[in-house]
Each structure stands twice: as structure tokens, then as C-alpha cells.
Amino acid sequence: SAGPELTLGAKLDDQQSAHPGDVISCRSWFYNDGGRELQTVRILDHLSPRLEYVEGSASSELEGRLTVDHDDYGGQLLRFELGAPLEGGTSGEISFRAVAK
């Protein structure tokens, strides 16, 4: 039988360009399209050095924990770890805002 698989996607605002100080809405979605639960799910999102995460702006309908670290390239790494296993056939979304530098 096929094992669990996780499908990921991401979307930024539909705006064509951003100027310093503009706030951009971001969304990452995920879907367990396998037949079994995934025990530990971490969603990573790299923000370019031109964007900065807006503190406290992350939200998700699933329980989890977000940590934000700086990467080696001047950007940020957002790490969202689900607080419970992700059942097969279950999806979720994480949304947050970032400000253009």
C-alpha cells in the first residue's frame, strides 16, 4: 500500500510589486493525501531578505507552534510544527503577513 504523502503549496498576495513598508499576506497550505496519519509535520517557509515576518500575525485552524529564525542569507525561516498528527485526507493552512523592506 502507498505510504503517507504530504502535498504543499504557497501563495503570496496578488499584488504585482511591493514597496518598502507594504504589508503582504502569505499563505501556505498542506494536504495529507496518503491513507495514514503523519506523526510529526513541520512546514518550513523561507522569507527572502526583502521581507520580514510581522510578529504575531500567523494563524492556522490547526493547533501548532511557530518559530522564526534568521537564515544565513539575511532572510527568515518560519517553522510551523503541528501539535497533533495529521490524519490521512486532512488539510490545513497557515497564513501570516510580512512587510517589504
Contacts in CASP RR format, 6 or more apart in sequence:
PFRMAT RR
TARGET T0000
AUTHOR 0000-0000-0000
METHOD contacts of the structure
MODEL  1
SAGPELTLGAKLDDQQSAHPGDVISCRSWFYNDGGRELQTVRILDHLSPR
LEYVEGSASSELEGRLTVDHDDYGGQLLRFELGAPLEGGTSGEISFRAVA
K
1 35 0 8 1.000
2 34 0 8 1.000
2 35 0 8 1.000
3 34 0 8 1.000
3 35 0 8 1.000
3 36 0 8 1.000
4 32 0 8 1.000
4 34 0 8 1.000
4 35 0 8 1.000
4 36 0 8 1.000
4 37 0 8 1.000
4 38 0 8 1.000
4 88 0 8 1.000
5 32 0 8 1.000
5 33 0 8 1.000
5 34 0 8 1.000
6 30 0 8 1.000
6 31 0 8 1.000
6 32 0 8 1.000
6 33 0 8 1.000
6 38 0 8 1.000
6 41 0 8 1.000
6 86 0 8 1.000
7 30 0 8 1.000
7 31 0 8 1.000
7 33 0 8 1.000
8 28 0 8 1.000
8 29 0 8 1.000
8 30 0 8 1.000
8 43 0 8 1.000
9 28 0 8 1.000
9 29 0 8 1.000
9 30 0 8 1.000
10 26 0 8 1.000
10 27 0 8 1.000
10 28 0 8 1.000
10 29 0 8 1.000
10 45 0 8 1.000
11 26 0 8 1.000
11 27 0 8 1.000
11 29 0 8 1.000
12 24 0 8 1.000
12 25 0 8 1.000
12 26 0 8 1.000
13 24 0 8 1.000
13 25 0 8 1.000
13 26 0 8 1.000
15 22 0 8 1.000
15 24 0 8 1.000
18 24 0 8 1.000
18 50 0 8 1.000
18 100 0 8 1.000
19 100 0 8 1.000
20 100 0 8 1.000
20 101 0 8 1.000
21 99 0 8 1.000
21 100 0 8 1.000
21 101 0 8 1.000
22 99 0 8 1.000
22 100 0 8 1.000
23 54 0 8 1.000
23 97 0 8 1.000
23 98 0 8 1.000
23 99 0 8 1.000
23 100 0 8 1.000
24 51 0 8 1.000
24 97 0 8 1.000
24 98 0 8 1.000
24 99 0 8 1.000
24 100 0 8 1.000
25 95 0 8 1.000
25 96 0 8 1.000
25 97 0 8 1.000
26 45 0 8 1.000
26 95 0 8 1.000
26 96 0 8 1.000
26 97 0 8 1.000
26 98 0 8 1.000
27 93 0 8 1.000
27 94 0 8 1.000
27 95 0 8 1.000
28 43 0 8 1.000
28 45 0 8 1.000
28 80 0 8 1.000
28 93 0 8 1.000
28 94 0 8 1.000
28 95 0 8 1.000
29 91 0 8 1.000
29 92 0 8 1.000
29 93 0 8 1.000
29 94 0 8 1.000
30 41 0 8 1.000
30 43 0 8 1.000
30 86 0 8 1.000
30 91 0 8 1.000
30 92 0 8 1.000
30 93 0 8 1.000
31 89 0 8 1.000
31 90 0 8 1.000
31 91 0 8 1.000
31 92 0 8 1.000
32 38 0 8 1.000
32 41 0 8 1.000
32 86 0 8 1.000
32 87 0 8 1.000
32 88 0 8 1.000
32 89 0 8 1.000
32 90 0 8 1.000
32 91 0 8 1.000
33 88 0 8 1.000
33 89 0 8 1.000
34 88 0 8 1.000
34 89 0 8 1.000
35 88 0 8 1.000
35 89 0 8 1.000
36 88 0 8 1.000
37 85 0 8 1.000
37 86 0 8 1.000
37 87 0 8 1.000
37 88 0 8 1.000
38 85 0 8 1.000
38 86 0 8 1.000
38 88 0 8 1.000
39 85 0 8 1.000
40 81 0 8 1.000
40 82 0 8 1.000
40 85 0 8 1.000
41 81 0 8 1.000
41 82 0 8 1.000
41 85 0 8 1.000
41 86 0 8 1.000
42 79 0 8 1.000
42 80 0 8 1.000
42 81 0 8 1.000
42 82 0 8 1.000
43 79 0 8 1.000
43 80 0 8 1.000
43 81 0 8 1.000
43 82 0 8 1.000
43 94 0 8 1.000
44 77 0 8 1.000
44 78 0 8 1.000
44 79 0 8 1.000
44 80 0 8 1.000
45 77 0 8 1.000
45 78 0 8 1.000
45 80 0 8 1.000
45 94 0 8 1.000
46 71 0 8 1.000
46 75 0 8 1.000
46 76 0 8 1.000
46 77 0 8 1.000
46 78 0 8 1.000
47 53 0 8 1.000
47 75 0 8 1.000
47 76 0 8 1.000
47 77 0 8 1.000
47 78 0 8 1.000
47 98 0 8 1.000
48 75 0 8 1.000
49 73 0 8 1.000
49 74 0 8 1.000
49 75 0 8 1.000
49 101 0 8 1.000
50 100 0 8 1.000
50 101 0 8 1.000
51 75 0 8 1.000
51 76 0 8 1.000
51 98 0 8 1.000
51 99 0 8 1.000
51 100 0 8 1.000
51 101 0 8 1.000
52 76 0 8 1.000
52 98 0 8 1.000
52 99 0 8 1.000
52 101 0 8 1.000
53 68 0 8 1.000
53 76 0 8 1.000
53 78 0 8 1.000
53 96 0 8 1.000
53 97 0 8 1.000
53 98 0 8 1.000
54 96 0 8 1.000
54 97 0 8 1.000
54 98 0 8 1.000
54 99 0 8 1.000
56 96 0 8 1.000
57 96 0 8 1.000
57 97 0 8 1.000
58 66 0 8 1.000
58 78 0 8 1.000
58 80 0 8 1.000
58 94 0 8 1.000
58 95 0 8 1.000
58 96 0 8 1.000
59 94 0 8 1.000
59 95 0 8 1.000
59 96 0 8 1.000
60 80 0 8 1.000
60 92 0 8 1.000
60 93 0 8 1.000
60 94 0 8 1.000
60 95 0 8 1.000
61 92 0 8 1.000
61 93 0 8 1.000
62 82 0 8 1.000
62 83 0 8 1.000
62 84 0 8 1.000
62 86 0 8 1.000
62 92 0 8 1.000
63 82 0 8 1.000
63 83 0 8 1.000
63 84 0 8 1.000
64 80 0 8 1.000
64 81 0 8 1.000
64 82 0 8 1.000
64 83 0 8 1.000
65 80 0 8 1.000
65 81 0 8 1.000
65 83 0 8 1.000
66 78 0 8 1.000
66 79 0 8 1.000
66 80 0 8 1.000
66 94 0 8 1.000
66 96 0 8 1.000
67 78 0 8 1.000
67 79 0 8 1.000
67 81 0 8 1.000
68 76 0 8 1.000
68 77 0 8 1.000
68 78 0 8 1.000
68 79 0 8 1.000
69 76 0 8 1.000
69 77 0 8 1.000
69 79 0 8 1.000
70 76 0 8 1.000
70 77 0 8 1.000
71 77 0 8 1.000
78 96 0 8 1.000
80 94 0 8 1.000
END
